[in-house]
């Protein structure tokens, strides 16, 4: 559970971070996942598909592998986004619900999962970049008891 949002005092910073998030997700959805690496800090922490990845090398490997999955066509939809800052106001955190749609064999997009996401952004000379990205299922599956 994320802490209550302290609204971002600089709306331009929140908008810039939102734009980076959308660019990141669009790169994945358009089959160019490896280009999204430029939107992360060198020491970024990243969770995806239940994996915890740390740093450019590990994340690059994941994004390159994702890009090679040409049969997996996705659409990421961002909803219920809130922005907050840390005590120093030097980082922006975007919390959002992410709906992942995957194209099935019939060509229809179906909901694959709904994720609770937190992205922390920091300013860099190149602009705002993702320093940490965490995703967890919004409603995790409950294991079925074995008889």
Long-range contacts (C-beta under 8 A, 24 or more apart in sequence): 2-95, 2-116, 2-118, 3-84, 5-82, 5-83, 5-84, 5-95, 6-84, 6-85, 7-83, 7-84, 8-83, 8-84, 8-85, 8-92, 9-85, 9-89, 10-89, 13-92, 13-123, 13-128, 14-83, 14-92, 14-94, 16-127, 16-128, 17-83, 17-92, 17-94, 17-119, 17-121, 17-128, 18-81, 18-83, 18-94, 20-121, 20-127, 20-128, 20-129, 20-130, 21-78, 21-94, 21-96, 21-119, 21-130, 22-78, 24-130, 25-76, 25-78, 25-98, 28-63, 28-66, 28-74, 28-76, 29-73, 29-74, 29-75, 29-76, 31-67, 31-70, 32-67, 33-63, 33-64, 33-66, 33-67, 34-60, 34-63, 34-64, 34-67, 36-63, 37-63, 38-126, 39-129, 39-130, 40-129, 40-130, 40-131, 40-133, 41-122, 41-124, 41-129, 41-130, 41-131, 43-131, 44-129, 44-130, 44-131, 44-132, 44-133, 45-131, 45-132, 45-133, 45-134, 46-130, 46-132, 46-133, 47-133, 47-134, 47-135, 47-136, 48-133, 48-135, 72-102, 73-102, 73-103, 74-100, 74-101, 74-102, 74-103, 74-112, 75-100, 75-101, 75-103, 75-109, 76-100, 76-101, 77-101, 90-122, 90-123, 91-120, 91-121, 91-122, 91-131, 92-120, 92-121, 92-128, 93-118, 93-119, 93-120, 93-121, 94-118, 94-119, 94-121, 97-138, 98-135, 113-137, 114-138, 114-139
